Amino acid sequence: AAVSRPRIVGRLVRSLVARAAGASTYAPLPPPQKVKVAVCQLNVTADKTQNLQTAKKAIQDAAAQGAKLVVLPEMWNCPYSNDSFPTYAEDIEGANSLSVDMLSAVAAETGVTLIAGSIPERCGDRLYNTCCVFNSRGELLAKHRKVHLFDIHIPGKITFKESLTLSSGPGPTVVDTEAGRLGIGICYDIRFPELAQLYAARGCQVLIFPGAFNMTTGPVHWELLARARAVDNQIFVITCSPARNPSSSYQAWGHSTVVGPFAEILATTDHGPTTIYADMDYSQLEERRSNMPLVLQKRHDLYALLDKTV
Ligand SMILES: NC(=O)CC(=O)C(=O)O
């Protein structure tokens, strides 16, 4: 059954308070040893109702295939454009968020942990690019607001300035779920290795990046960055893109991918709508880290990661 909005909000507030209070002192988790993940590369159109139906069906199908963790892409309920963000934005903690209601209900119905890509979030007079995380009861566990905004100008290729409409989020998001401890980033966030290092230092088992790279940066950087974050931190990395839509003003690269802690590709795809699956075995984290104990070999006398959020 769908979870009522007050319960969702209460849950989120408790979760945020708990994280603020104890972010540096997570108790060791009894994580599941193996998790089957589904990465849904959704077709995104200008029709929001259709986008919601597409997402719902993809989650249901993934659960029917045995996935326990389901990931959606960046901006799956609207076209990726500054014109669209204000129009499609929803108040995630308000009473009438169509997307959140659907996500909460389908997570509860299917019993999956849902990393719900991102949607434009309206909060007061600000907009954010926000990823919601739901547990198997449909409760909102956390939300990540994109920390690094995508402001780039590559002459003759691509210019995009998210900061024209969006505000950047306040900080990292580590969330303990039935599918393990997850660190969440959105798209451009993957380019900043310190964020991934911080997540690894906090004991995350998987880094999840809903993202929509493009035809200029995607071919050269998308897989490279996912594998780089994985190999640096000896950690699982998941990227989830929208499918490429020829009628869209922004051509997404696609190529959603799951990478293992040795930087090996566990699952990947091209640019069409599809769902890819991978079995993540968390015992590989210990194995890779004991084979090659990078954390123990760091020269803390020469450099350090400074976590300013705890
Ligand atoms: N869309 C993004 O946030 C990032 C991207 O396309 C890139 O880094 O390239």
The ligand as a Gaussian input file, in Angstrom:
#p B3LYP/6-31G(d) Opt

LIG

0 1
 N       24.714000      16.556000     -17.417000
 C       25.636000      16.585000     -16.469000
 O       25.369000      16.916000     -15.335000
 C       27.060000      16.222000     -16.706000
 C       27.571000      15.995000     -18.069000
 O       26.880000      15.846000     -19.061000
 C       29.035000      15.954000     -18.152000
 O       29.707000      16.073000     -17.118000
 O       29.570000      15.800000     -19.245000

